[in-house]
């Protein structure tokens, strides 16, 4: 049996470093494996109609995404 890549992805929360489709806080509600790639469907925390699919590897880029929901102050402190 193959080991699942990114097993804790579903349900995880993320903060975009810059506004994404008008929002910063997202939660992973779905995942899709496409060969060696894993994609995550993100939903904005405050507006469930705002959804986007991203390659899950992009979530590891701390210049674009931070794990958890962080305030603007926490984001600015993390960049210093």
N, CA, C and O atoms as a Maestro MAE file, in Angstrom:
{
 s_m_m2io_version
 :::
 2.0.0
}

f_m_ct {
 s_m_title
 :::
 protein
 m_atom[320] {
  # First column is atom index #
  i_m_mmod_type
  r_m_x_coord
  r_m_y_coord
  r_m_z_coord
  i_m_residue_number
  s_m_chain_name
  s_m_pdb_residue_name
  s_m_pdb_atom_name
  i_m_atomic_number
  :::
  1 25 0.832 -1.186 0.000 1 A "UNK " " N  " 7
  2 3 0.000 0.000 0.000 1 A "UNK " " CA " 6
  3 2 0.875 1.247 0.000 1 A "UNK " " C  " 6
  4 15 1.839 1.331 0.761 1 A "UNK " " O  " 8
  5 25 0.542 2.218 -0.852 2 A "UNK " " N  " 7
  6 3 1.316 3.448 -0.963 2 A "UNK " " CA " 6
  7 2 0.994 4.402 0.178 2 A "UNK " " C  " 6
  8 15 -0.147 4.510 0.626 2 A "UNK " " O  " 8
  9 25 2.040 5.092 0.634 3 A "UNK " " N  " 7
  10 3 1.865 6.108 1.666 3 A "UNK " " CA " 6
  11 2 1.270 7.369 1.033 3 A "UNK " " C  " 6
  12 15 1.745 7.826 -0.007 3 A "UNK " " O  " 8
  13 25 0.237 7.926 1.656 4 A "UNK " " N  " 7
  14 3 -0.426 9.124 1.123 4 A "UNK " " CA " 6
  15 2 0.452 10.344 1.342 4 A "UNK " " C  " 6
  16 15 0.963 10.565 2.440 4 A "UNK " " O  " 8
  17 25 0.625 11.149 0.271 5 A "UNK " " N  " 7
  18 3 1.366 12.403 0.386 5 A "UNK " " CA " 6
  19 2 0.500 13.432 1.090 5 A "UNK " " C  " 6
  20 15 -0.696 13.527 0.816 5 A "UNK " " O  " 8
  21 25 1.087 14.196 1.986 6 A "UNK " " N  " 7
  22 3 0.397 15.268 2.709 6 A "UNK " " CA " 6
  23 2 -0.878 14.765 3.394 6 A "UNK " " C  " 6
  24 15 -1.965 15.259 3.097 6 A "UNK " " O  " 8
  25 25 -0.765 13.797 4.301 7 A "UNK " " N  " 7
  26 3 -1.959 13.191 4.903 7 A "UNK " " CA " 6
  27 2 -2.795 14.138 5.756 7 A "UNK " " C  " 6
  28 15 -3.984 13.890 5.956 7 A "UNK " " O  " 8
  29 25 -2.203 15.213 6.262 8 A "UNK " " N  " 7
  30 3 -2.937 16.134 7.141 8 A "UNK " " CA " 6
  31 2 -3.443 17.362 6.402 8 A "UNK " " C  " 6
  32 15 -3.828 18.347 7.032 8 A "UNK " " O  " 8
  33 25 -3.449 17.317 5.100 9 A "UNK " " N  " 7
  34 3 -3.847 18.472 4.293 9 A "UNK " " CA " 6
  35 2 -5.319 18.820 4.471 9 A "UNK " " C  " 6
  36 15 -5.657 19.988 4.664 9 A "UNK " " O  " 8
  37 25 -6.190 17.834 4.411 10 A "UNK " " N  " 7
  38 3 -7.635 18.069 4.485 10 A "UNK " " CA " 6
  39 2 -8.003 18.670 5.846 10 A "UNK " " C  " 6
  40 15 -7.659 18.114 6.889 10 A "UNK " " O  " 8
  41 25 -8.700 19.799 5.829 11 A "UNK " " N  " 7
  42 3 -9.104 20.481 7.055 11 A "UNK " " CA " 6
  43 2 -8.092 21.490 7.565 11 A "UNK " " C  " 6
  44 15 -8.380 22.237 8.501 11 A "UNK " " O  " 8
  45 25 -6.894 21.524 6.957 12 A "UNK " " N  " 7
  46 3 -5.878 22.462 7.436 12 A "UNK " " CA " 6
  47 2 -6.259 23.893 7.071 12 A "UNK " " C  " 6
  48 15 -6.995 24.129 6.113 12 A "UNK " " O  " 8
  49 25 -5.748 24.837 7.846 13 A "UNK " " N  " 7
  50 3 -6.061 26.264 7.677 13 A "UNK " " CA " 6
  51 2 -4.812 27.002 7.236 13 A "UNK " " C  " 6
  52 15 -3.704 26.698 7.680 13 A "UNK " " O  " 8
  53 25 -5.005 27.983 6.351 14 A "UNK " " N  " 7
  54 3 -3.890 28.712 5.767 14 A "UNK " " CA " 6
  55 2 -4.202 30.203 5.668 14 A "UNK " " C  " 6
  56 15 -5.353 30.604 5.495 14 A "UNK " " O  " 8
  57 25 -3.150 31.012 5.782 15 A "UNK " " N  " 7
  58 3 -3.264 32.452 5.600 15 A "UNK " " CA " 6
  59 2 -2.410 32.858 4.413 15 A "UNK " " C  " 6
  60 15 -1.212 32.580 4.374 15 A "UNK " " O  " 8
  61 25 -3.033 33.516 3.446 16 A "UNK " " N  " 7
  62 3 -2.307 34.028 2.281 16 A "UNK " " CA " 6
  63 2 -1.514 35.257 2.703 16 A "UNK " " C  " 6
  64 15 -2.015 36.083 3.467 16 A "UNK " " O  " 8
  65 25 -0.296 35.388 2.221 17 A "UNK " " N  " 7
  66 3 0.538 36.531 2.559 17 A "UNK " " CA " 6
  67 2 -0.009 37.817 1.951 17 A "UNK " " C  " 6
  68 15 0.209 38.903 2.490 17 A "UNK " " O  " 8
  69 25 -0.712 37.700 0.840 18 A "UNK " " N  " 7
  70 3 -1.376 38.854 0.246 18 A "UNK " " CA " 6
  71 2 -2.813 38.455 -0.059 18 A "UNK " " C  " 6
  72 15 -3.125 37.269 -0.164 18 A "UNK " " O  " 8
  73 25 -3.656 39.415 -0.195 19 A "UNK " " N  " 7
  74 3 -5.062 39.161 -0.448 19 A "UNK " " CA " 6
  75 2 -5.227 38.288 -1.691 19 A "UNK " " C  " 6
  76 15 -4.665 38.587 -2.745 19 A "UNK " " O  " 8
  77 25 -5.997 37.215 -1.562 20 A "UNK " " N  " 7
  78 3 -6.238 36.274 -2.651 20 A "UNK " " CA " 6
  79 2 -7.738 36.208 -2.895 20 A "UNK " " C  " 6
  80 15 -8.495 35.756 -2.036 20 A "UNK " " O  " 8
  81 25 -8.158 36.654 -4.057 21 A "UNK " " N  " 7
  82 3 -9.581 36.746 -4.384 21 A "UNK " " CA " 6
  83 2 -10.340 37.548 -3.320 21 A "UNK " " C  " 6
  84 15 -11.512 37.287 -3.045 21 A "UNK " " O  " 8
  85 25 -9.646 38.529 -2.727 22 A "UNK " " N  " 7
  86 3 -10.252 39.411 -1.733 22 A "UNK " " CA " 6
  87 2 -10.168 38.913 -0.297 22 A "UNK " " C  " 6
  88 15 -10.668 39.581 0.608 22 A "UNK " " O  " 8
  89 25 -9.549 37.757 -0.063 23 A "UNK " " N  " 7
  90 3 -9.495 37.169 1.282 23 A "UNK " " CA " 6
  91 2 -8.095 36.692 1.611 23 A "UNK " " C  " 6
  92 15 -7.258 36.524 0.724 23 A "UNK " " O  " 8
  93 25 -7.848 36.476 2.900 24 A "UNK " " N  " 7
  94 3 -6.551 35.975 3.358 24 A "UNK " " CA " 6
  95 2 -6.639 34.611 4.045 24 A "UNK " " C  " 6
  96 15 -5.687 33.832 3.992 24 A "UNK " " O  " 8
  97 25 -7.761 34.320 4.681 25 A "UNK " " N  " 7
  98 3 -7.878 33.085 5.466 25 A "UNK " " CA " 6
  99 2 -8.663 32.022 4.701 25 A "UNK " " C  " 6
  100 15 -9.781 32.255 4.242 25 A "UNK " " O  " 8
  101 25 -8.039 30.843 4.578 26 A "UNK " " N  " 7
  102 3 -8.616 29.747 3.804 26 A "UNK " " CA " 6
  103 2 -8.502 28.436 4.564 26 A "UNK " " C  " 6
  104 15 -7.664 28.280 5.452 26 A "UNK " " O  " 8
  105 25 -9.364 27.498 4.193 27 A "UNK " " N  " 7
  106 3 -9.322 26.156 4.755 27 A "UNK " " CA " 6
  107 2 -9.387 25.147 3.606 27 A "UNK " " C  " 6
  108 15 -10.112 25.351 2.632 27 A "UNK " " O  " 8
  109 25 -8.622 24.057 3.730 28 A "UNK " " N  " 7
  110 3 -8.625 23.016 2.710 28 A "UNK " " CA " 6
  111 2 -9.857 22.141 2.923 28 A "UNK " " C  " 6
  112 15 -10.029 21.556 3.992 28 A "UNK " " O  " 8
  113 25 -10.714 22.054 1.902 29 A "UNK " " N  " 7
  114 3 -11.947 21.268 2.002 29 A "UNK " " CA " 6
  115 2 -11.940 20.041 1.098 29 A "UNK " " C  " 6
  116 15 -12.810 19.178 1.212 29 A "UNK " " O  " 8
  117 25 -10.960 19.963 0.202 30 A "UNK " " N  " 7
  118 3 -10.898 18.838 -0.715 30 A "UNK " " CA " 6
  119 2 -9.467 18.698 -1.199 30 A "UNK " " C  " 6
  120 15 -8.697 19.659 -1.201 30 A "UNK " " O  " 8
  121 25 -9.123 17.486 -1.609 31 A "UNK " " N  " 7
  122 3 -7.802 17.241 -2.180 31 A "UNK " " CA " 6
  123 2 -7.961 16.332 -3.381 31 A "UNK " " C  " 6
  124 15 -8.917 15.562 -3.466 31 A "UNK " " O  " 8
  125 25 -7.022 16.424 -4.306 32 A "UNK " " N  " 7
  126 3 -7.072 15.620 -5.521 32 A "UNK " " CA " 6
  127 2 -5.654 15.217 -5.881 32 A "UNK " " C  " 6
  128 15 -4.761 16.060 -5.961 32 A "UNK " " O  " 8
  129 25 -5.454 13.941 -6.096 33 A "UNK " " N  " 7
  130 3 -4.161 13.442 -6.547 33 A "UNK " " CA " 6
  131 2 -4.186 13.351 -8.070 33 A "UNK " " C  " 6
  132 15 -5.095 12.759 -8.651 33 A "UNK " " O  " 8
  133 25 -3.189 13.936 -8.699 34 A "UNK " " N  " 7
  134 3 -3.034 13.875 -10.160 34 A "UNK " " CA " 6
  135 2 -1.621 13.364 -10.424 34 A "UNK " " C  " 6
  136 15 -0.676 14.145 -10.535 34 A "UNK " " O  " 8
  137 25 -1.494 12.053 -10.523 35 A "UNK " " N  " 7
  138 3 -0.166 11.470 -10.696 35 A "UNK " " CA " 6
  139 2 0.674 11.745 -9.459 35 A "UNK " " C  " 6
  140 15 0.274 11.407 -8.345 35 A "UNK " " O  " 8
  141 25 1.839 12.358 -9.654 36 A "UNK " " N  " 7
  142 3 2.729 12.664 -8.531 36 A "UNK " " CA " 6
  143 2 2.347 13.958 -7.819 36 A "UNK " " C  " 6
  144 15 2.914 14.276 -6.773 36 A "UNK " " O  " 8
  145 25 1.391 14.711 -8.371 37 A "UNK " " N  " 7
  146 3 1.002 15.990 -7.785 37 A "UNK " " CA " 6
  147 2 -0.220 15.846 -6.889 37 A "UNK " " C  " 6
  148 15 -1.074 14.986 -7.103 37 A "UNK " " O  " 8
  149 25 -0.282 16.703 -5.887 38 A "UNK " " N  " 7
  150 3 -1.440 16.774 -4.999 38 A "UNK " " CA " 6
  151 2 -1.983 18.197 -5.087 38 A "UNK " " C  " 6
  152 15 -1.230 19.161 -4.952 38 A "UNK " " O  " 8
  153 25 -3.286 18.328 -5.312 39 A "UNK " " N  " 7
  154 3 -3.927 19.630 -5.372 39 A "UNK " " CA " 6
  155 2 -4.879 19.776 -4.192 39 A "UNK " " C  " 6
  156 15 -5.488 18.803 -3.748 39 A "UNK " " O  " 8
  157 25 -4.998 20.997 -3.692 40 A "UNK " " N  " 7
  158 3 -5.872 21.292 -2.563 40 A "UNK " " CA " 6
  159 2 -6.914 22.318 -2.988 40 A "UNK " " C  " 6
  160 15 -6.597 23.311 -3.643 40 A "UNK " " O  " 8
  161 25 -8.169 22.061 -2.605 41 A "UNK " " N  " 7
  162 3 -9.226 23.043 -2.843 41 A "UNK " " CA " 6
  163 2 -9.353 23.887 -1.585 41 A "UNK " " C  " 6
  164 15 -9.643 23.373 -0.504 41 A "UNK " " O  " 8
  165 25 -9.136 25.171 -1.735 42 A "UNK " " N  " 7
  166 3 -9.207 26.110 -0.615 42 A "UNK " " CA " 6
  167 2 -10.507 26.890 -0.687 42 A "UNK " " C  " 6
  168 15 -10.951 27.287 -1.764 42 A "UNK " " O  " 8
  169 25 -11.115 27.105 0.482 43 A "UNK " " N  " 7
  170 3 -12.333 27.901 0.595 43 A "UNK " " CA " 6
  171 2 -12.053 29.039 1.564 43 A "UNK " " C  " 6
  172 15 -11.481 28.827 2.633 43 A "UNK " " O  " 8
  173 25 -12.457 30.250 1.187 44 A "UNK " " N  " 7
  174 3 -12.272 31.402 2.069 44 A "UNK " " CA " 6
  175 2 -13.084 31.208 3.344 44 A "UNK " " C  " 6
  176 15 -14.234 30.771 3.295 44 A "UNK " " O  " 8
  177 25 -12.491 31.529 4.471 45 A "UNK " " N  " 7
  178 3 -13.136 31.317 5.767 45 A "UNK " " CA " 6
  179 2 -14.411 32.139 5.923 45 A "UNK " " C  " 6
  180 15 -15.364 31.689 6.560 45 A "UNK " " O  " 8
  181 25 -14.436 33.317 5.355 46 A "UNK " " N  " 7
  182 3 -15.585 34.214 5.531 46 A "UNK " " CA " 6
  183 2 -16.583 34.196 4.375 46 A "UNK " " C  " 6
  184 15 -17.642 34.817 4.458 46 A "UNK " " O  " 8
  185 25 -16.249 33.491 3.305 47 A "UNK " " N  " 7
  186 3 -17.143 33.452 2.143 47 A "UNK " " CA " 6
  187 2 -16.953 32.122 1.421 47 A "UNK " " C  " 6
  188 15 -16.026 31.969 0.626 47 A "UNK " " O  " 8
  189 25 -17.826 31.171 1.696 48 A "UNK " " N  " 7
  190 3 -17.681 29.825 1.139 48 A "UNK " " CA " 6
  191 2 -17.845 29.779 -0.373 48 A "UNK " " C  " 6
  192 15 -17.552 28.756 -0.991 48 A "UNK " " O  " 8
  193 25 -18.306 30.863 -0.977 49 A "UNK " " N  " 7
  194 3 -18.427 30.877 -2.436 49 A "UNK " " CA " 6
  195 2 -17.075 31.138 -3.104 49 A "UNK " " C  " 6
  196 15 -16.927 30.932 -4.309 49 A "UNK " " O  " 8
  197 25 -16.086 31.591 -2.319 50 A "UNK " " N  " 7
  198 3 -14.755 31.853 -2.857 50 A "UNK " " CA " 6
  199 2 -13.925 30.591 -2.694 50 A "UNK " " C  " 6
  200 15 -13.562 30.206 -1.582 50 A "UNK " " O  " 8
  201 25 -13.627 29.945 -3.837 51 A "UNK " " N  " 7
  202 3 -12.893 28.679 -3.834 51 A "UNK " " CA " 6
  203 2 -11.793 28.735 -4.882 51 A "UNK " " C  " 6
  204 15 -11.946 29.378 -5.921 51 A "UNK " " O  " 8
  205 25 -10.683 28.059 -4.606 52 A "UNK " " N  " 7
  206 3 -9.619 27.945 -5.576 52 A "UNK " " CA " 6
  207 2 -8.854 26.651 -5.350 52 A "UNK " " C  " 6
  208 15 -8.767 26.152 -4.228 52 A "UNK " " O  " 8
  209 25 -8.308 26.121 -6.424 53 A "UNK " " N  " 7
  210 3 -7.465 24.935 -6.372 53 A "UNK " " CA " 6
  211 2 -6.023 25.379 -6.527 53 A "UNK " " C  " 6
  212 15 -5.708 26.192 -7.396 53 A "UNK " " O  " 8
  213 25 -5.144 24.843 -5.681 54 A "UNK " " N  " 7
  214 3 -3.709 25.133 -5.786 54 A "UNK " " CA " 6
  215 2 -2.937 23.828 -5.681 54 A "UNK " " C  " 6
  216 15 -3.392 22.865 -5.064 54 A "UNK " " O  " 8
  217 25 -1.774 23.815 -6.288 55 A "UNK " " N  " 7
  218 3 -0.857 22.707 -6.095 55 A "UNK " " CA " 6
  219 2 -0.435 22.762 -4.620 55 A "UNK " " C  " 6
  220 15 0.007 23.808 -4.146 55 A "UNK " " O  " 8
  221 25 -0.565 21.664 -3.906 56 A "UNK " " N  " 7
  222 3 -0.285 21.657 -2.467 56 A "UNK " " CA " 6
  223 2 1.161 22.053 -2.164 56 A "UNK " " C  " 6
  224 15 1.440 22.542 -1.069 56 A "UNK " " O  " 8
  225 25 2.077 21.855 -3.100 57 A "UNK " " N  " 7
  226 3 3.466 22.266 -2.893 57 A "UNK " " CA " 6
  227 2 3.575 23.777 -2.710 57 A "UNK " " C  " 6
  228 15 4.468 24.257 -2.012 57 A "UNK " " O  " 8
  229 25 2.666 24.530 -3.335 58 A "UNK " " N  " 7
  230 3 2.671 25.993 -3.218 58 A "UNK " " CA " 6
  231 2 2.436 26.408 -1.764 58 A "UNK " " C  " 6
  232 15 2.949 27.437 -1.326 58 A "UNK " " O  " 8
  233 25 1.668 25.621 -1.017 59 A "UNK " " N  " 7
  234 3 1.383 25.955 0.380 59 A "UNK " " CA " 6
  235 2 2.646 25.901 1.250 59 A "UNK " " C  " 6
  236 15 2.673 26.477 2.338 59 A "UNK " " O  " 8
  237 25 3.670 25.225 0.786 60 A "UNK " " N  " 7
  238 3 4.931 25.151 1.538 60 A "UNK " " CA " 6
  239 2 5.786 26.399 1.356 60 A "UNK " " C  " 6
  240 15 6.758 26.595 2.086 60 A "UNK " " O  " 8
  241 25 5.432 27.249 0.386 61 A "UNK " " N  " 7
  242 3 6.172 28.478 0.131 61 A "UNK " " CA " 6
  243 2 5.726 29.547 1.135 61 A "UNK " " C  " 6
  244 15 4.633 30.098 1.002 61 A "UNK " " O  " 8
  245 25 6.553 29.841 2.128 62 A "UNK " " N  " 7
  246 3 6.192 30.780 3.202 62 A "UNK " " CA " 6
  247 2 6.101 32.217 2.720 62 A "UNK " " C  " 6
  248 15 5.583 33.069 3.442 62 A "UNK " " O  " 8
  249 25 6.589 32.512 1.523 63 A "UNK " " N  " 7
  250 3 6.409 33.856 0.961 63 A "UNK " " CA " 6
  251 2 4.992 34.048 0.457 63 A "UNK " " C  " 6
  252 15 4.534 35.178 0.291 63 A "UNK " " O  " 8
  253 25 4.286 32.925 0.207 64 A "UNK " " N  " 7
  254 3 2.917 32.993 -0.298 64 A "UNK " " CA " 6
  255 2 1.881 32.604 0.744 64 A "UNK " " C  " 6
  256 15 0.813 33.214 0.804 64 A "UNK " " O  " 8
  257 25 2.172 31.599 1.567 65 A "UNK " " N  " 7
  258 3 1.201 31.046 2.525 65 A "UNK " " CA " 6
  259 2 1.846 30.780 3.870 65 A "UNK " " C  " 6
  260 15 3.018 30.411 3.945 65 A "UNK " " O  " 8
  261 25 1.071 30.971 4.941 66 A "UNK " " N  " 7
  262 3 1.484 30.631 6.303 66 A "UNK " " CA " 6
  263 2 0.472 29.625 6.851 66 A "UNK " " C  " 6
  264 15 -0.729 29.784 6.633 66 A "UNK " " O  " 8
  265 25 0.935 28.599 7.554 67 A "UNK " " N  " 7
  266 3 -0.025 27.656 8.136 67 A "UNK " " CA " 6
  267 2 -0.825 28.308 9.257 67 A "UNK " " C  " 6
  268 15 -0.304 29.151 9.987 67 A "UNK " " O  " 8
  269 25 -2.075 27.922 9.392 68 A "UNK " " N  " 7
  270 3 -2.951 28.499 10.411 68 A "UNK " " CA " 6
  271 2 -3.520 29.822 9.948 68 A "UNK " " C  " 6
  272 15 -3.179 30.327 8.878 68 A "UNK " " O  " 8
  273 25 -4.389 30.370 10.767 69 A "UNK " " N  " 7
  274 3 -4.962 31.684 10.470 69 A "UNK " " CA " 6
  275 2 -4.214 32.696 11.301 69 A "UNK " " C  " 6
  276 15 -4.205 32.608 12.529 69 A "UNK " " O  " 8
  277 25 -3.585 33.660 10.648 70 A "UNK " " N  " 7
  278 3 -2.761 34.653 11.326 70 A "UNK " " CA " 6
  279 2 -3.277 36.058 11.050 70 A "UNK " " C  " 6
  280 15 -3.784 36.355 9.969 70 A "UNK " " O  " 8
  281 25 -3.135 36.905 12.048 71 A "UNK " " N  " 7
  282 3 -3.548 38.305 11.893 71 A "UNK " " CA " 6
  283 2 -2.489 39.034 11.054 71 A "UNK " " C  " 6
  284 15 -1.390 38.517 10.850 71 A "UNK " " O  " 8
  285 25 -2.823 40.227 10.573 72 A "UNK " " N  " 7
  286 3 -1.861 41.024 9.817 72 A "UNK " " CA " 6
  287 2 -0.634 41.339 10.669 72 A "UNK " " C  " 6
  288 15 0.483 41.370 10.153 72 A "UNK " " O  " 8
  289 25 -0.828 41.573 11.964 73 A "UNK " " N  " 7
  290 3 0.292 41.854 12.861 73 A "UNK " " CA " 6
  291 2 1.205 40.639 12.962 73 A "UNK " " C  " 6
  292 15 2.426 40.776 12.886 73 A "UNK " " O  " 8
  293 25 0.630 39.453 13.133 74 A "UNK " " N  " 7
  294 3 1.433 38.229 13.206 74 A "UNK " " CA " 6
  295 2 2.196 37.994 11.901 74 A "UNK " " C  " 6
  296 15 3.345 37.555 11.922 74 A "UNK " " O  " 8
  297 25 1.562 38.283 10.779 75 A "UNK " " N  " 7
  298 3 2.227 38.129 9.487 75 A "UNK " " CA " 6
  299 2 3.407 39.075 9.361 75 A "UNK " " C  " 6
  300 15 4.479 38.673 8.907 75 A "UNK " " O  " 8
  301 25 3.224 40.330 9.758 76 A "UNK " " N  " 7
  302 3 4.309 41.298 9.618 76 A "UNK " " CA " 6
  303 2 5.467 40.954 10.555 76 A "UNK " " C  " 6
  304 15 6.626 41.159 10.193 76 A "UNK " " O  " 8
  305 25 5.178 40.439 11.743 77 A "UNK " " N  " 7
  306 3 6.225 40.042 12.675 77 A "UNK " " CA " 6
  307 2 7.010 38.841 12.154 77 A "UNK " " C  " 6
  308 15 8.219 38.745 12.367 77 A "UNK " " O  " 8
  309 25 6.327 37.933 11.478 78 A "UNK " " N  " 7
  310 3 6.975 36.736 10.942 78 A "UNK " " CA " 6
  311 2 7.917 37.098 9.800 78 A "UNK " " C  " 6
  312 15 8.894 36.389 9.562 78 A "UNK " " O  " 8
  313 25 7.637 38.193 9.086 79 A "UNK " " N  " 7
  314 3 8.478 38.599 7.960 79 A "UNK " " CA " 6
  315 2 9.714 39.360 8.411 79 A "UNK " " C  " 6
  316 15 10.689 39.443 7.665 79 A "UNK " " O  " 8
  317 25 9.695 39.916 9.615 80 A "UNK " " N  " 7
  318 3 10.848 40.699 10.110 80 A "UNK " " CA " 6
  319 2 12.020 39.827 10.465 80 A "UNK " " C  " 6
  320 15 13.058 40.332 10.893 80 A "UNK " " O  " 8
  :::
 }
 m_bond[319] {
  # First column is bond index #
  i_m_from
  i_m_to
  i_m_order
  :::
  1 1 2 1
  2 2 3 1
  3 3 4 2
  4 3 5 1
  5 5 6 1
  6 6 7 1
  7 7 8 2
  8 7 9 1
  9 9 10 1
  10 10 11 1
  11 11 12 2
  12 11 13 1
  13 13 14 1
  14 14 15 1
  15 15 16 2
  16 15 17 1
  17 17 18 1
  18 18 19 1
  19 19 20 2
  20 19 21 1
  21 21 22 1
  22 22 23 1
  23 23 24 2
  24 23 25 1
  25 25 26 1
  26 26 27 1
  27 27 28 2
  28 27 29 1
  29 29 30 1
  30 30 31 1
  31 31 32 2
  32 31 33 1
  33 33 34 1
  34 34 35 1
  35 35 36 2
  36 35 37 1
  37 37 38 1
  38 38 39 1
  39 39 40 2
  40 39 41 1
  41 41 42 1
  42 42 43 1
  43 43 44 2
  44 43 45 1
  45 45 46 1
  46 46 47 1
  47 47 48 2
  48 47 49 1
  49 49 50 1
  50 50 51 1
  51 51 52 2
  52 51 53 1
  53 53 54 1
  54 54 55 1
  55 55 56 2
  56 55 57 1
  57 57 58 1
  58 58 59 1
  59 59 60 2
  60 59 61 1
  61 61 62 1
  62 62 63 1
  63 63 64 2
  64 63 65 1
  65 65 66 1
  66 66 67 1
  67 67 68 2
  68 67 69 1
  69 69 70 1
  70 70 71 1
  71 71 72 2
  72 71 73 1
  73 73 74 1
  74 74 75 1
  75 75 76 2
  76 75 77 1
  77 77 78 1
  78 78 79 1
  79 79 80 2
  80 79 81 1
  81 81 82 1
  82 82 83 1
  83 83 84 2
  84 83 85 1
  85 85 86 1
  86 86 87 1
  87 87 88 2
  88 87 89 1
  89 89 90 1
  90 90 91 1
  91 91 92 2
  92 91 93 1
  93 93 94 1
  94 94 95 1
  95 95 96 2
  96 95 97 1
  97 97 98 1
  98 98 99 1
  99 99 100 2
  100 99 101 1
  101 101 102 1
  102 102 103 1
  103 103 104 2
  104 103 105 1
  105 105 106 1
  106 106 107 1
  107 107 108 2
  108 107 109 1
  109 109 110 1
  110 110 111 1
  111 111 112 2
  112 111 113 1
  113 113 114 1
  114 114 115 1
  115 115 116 2
  116 115 117 1
  117 117 118 1
  118 118 119 1
  119 119 120 2
  120 119 121 1
  121 121 122 1
  122 122 123 1
  123 123 124 2
  124 123 125 1
  125 125 126 1
  126 126 127 1
  127 127 128 2
  128 127 129 1
  129 129 130 1
  130 130 131 1
  131 131 132 2
  132 131 133 1
  133 133 134 1
  134 134 135 1
  135 135 136 2
  136 135 137 1
  137 137 138 1
  138 138 139 1
  139 139 140 2
  140 139 141 1
  141 141 142 1
  142 142 143 1
  143 143 144 2
  144 143 145 1
  145 145 146 1
  146 146 147 1
  147 147 148 2
  148 147 149 1
  149 149 150 1
  150 150 151 1
  151 151 152 2
  152 151 153 1
  153 153 154 1
  154 154 155 1
  155 155 156 2
  156 155 157 1
  157 157 158 1
  158 158 159 1
  159 159 160 2
  160 159 161 1
  161 161 162 1
  162 162 163 1
  163 163 164 2
  164 163 165 1
  165 165 166 1
  166 166 167 1
  167 167 168 2
  168 167 169 1
  169 169 170 1
  170 170 171 1
  171 171 172 2
  172 171 173 1
  173 173 174 1
  174 174 175 1
  175 175 176 2
  176 175 177 1
  177 177 178 1
  178 178 179 1
  179 179 180 2
  180 179 181 1
  181 181 182 1
  182 182 183 1
  183 183 184 2
  184 183 185 1
  185 185 186 1
  186 186 187 1
  187 187 188 2
  188 187 189 1
  189 189 190 1
  190 190 191 1
  191 191 192 2
  192 191 193 1
  193 193 194 1
  194 194 195 1
  195 195 196 2
  196 195 197 1
  197 197 198 1
  198 198 199 1
  199 199 200 2
  200 199 201 1
  201 201 202 1
  202 202 203 1
  203 203 204 2
  204 203 205 1
  205 205 206 1
  206 206 207 1
  207 207 208 2
  208 207 209 1
  209 209 210 1
  210 210 211 1
  211 211 212 2
  212 211 213 1
  213 213 214 1
  214 214 215 1
  215 215 216 2
  216 215 217 1
  217 217 218 1
  218 218 219 1
  219 219 220 2
  220 219 221 1
  221 221 222 1
  222 222 223 1
  223 223 224 2
  224 223 225 1
  225 225 226 1
  226 226 227 1
  227 227 228 2
  228 227 229 1
  229 229 230 1
  230 230 231 1
  231 231 232 2
  232 231 233 1
  233 233 234 1
  234 234 235 1
  235 235 236 2
  236 235 237 1
  237 237 238 1
  238 238 239 1
  239 239 240 2
  240 239 241 1
  241 241 242 1
  242 242 243 1
  243 243 244 2
  244 243 245 1
  245 245 246 1
  246 246 247 1
  247 247 248 2
  248 247 249 1
  249 249 250 1
  250 250 251 1
  251 251 252 2
  252 251 253 1
  253 253 254 1
  254 254 255 1
  255 255 256 2
  256 255 257 1
  257 257 258 1
  258 258 259 1
  259 259 260 2
  260 259 261 1
  261 261 262 1
  262 262 263 1
  263 263 264 2
  264 263 265 1
  265 265 266 1
  266 266 267 1
  267 267 268 2
  268 267 269 1
  269 269 270 1
  270 270 271 1
  271 271 272 2
  272 271 273 1
  273 273 274 1
  274 274 275 1
  275 275 276 2
  276 275 277 1
  277 277 278 1
  278 278 279 1
  279 279 280 2
  280 279 281 1
  281 281 282 1
  282 282 283 1
  283 283 284 2
  284 283 285 1
  285 285 286 1
  286 286 287 1
  287 287 288 2
  288 287 289 1
  289 289 290 1
  290 290 291 1
  291 291 292 2
  292 291 293 1
  293 293 294 1
  294 294 295 1
  295 295 296 2
  296 295 297 1
  297 297 298 1
  298 298 299 1
  299 299 300 2
  300 299 301 1
  301 301 302 1
  302 302 303 1
  303 303 304 2
  304 303 305 1
  305 305 306 1
  306 306 307 1
  307 307 308 2
  308 307 309 1
  309 309 310 1
  310 310 311 1
  311 311 312 2
  312 311 313 1
  313 313 314 1
  314 314 315 1
  315 315 316 2
  316 315 317 1
  317 317 318 1
  318 318 319 1
  319 319 320 2
  :::
 }
}
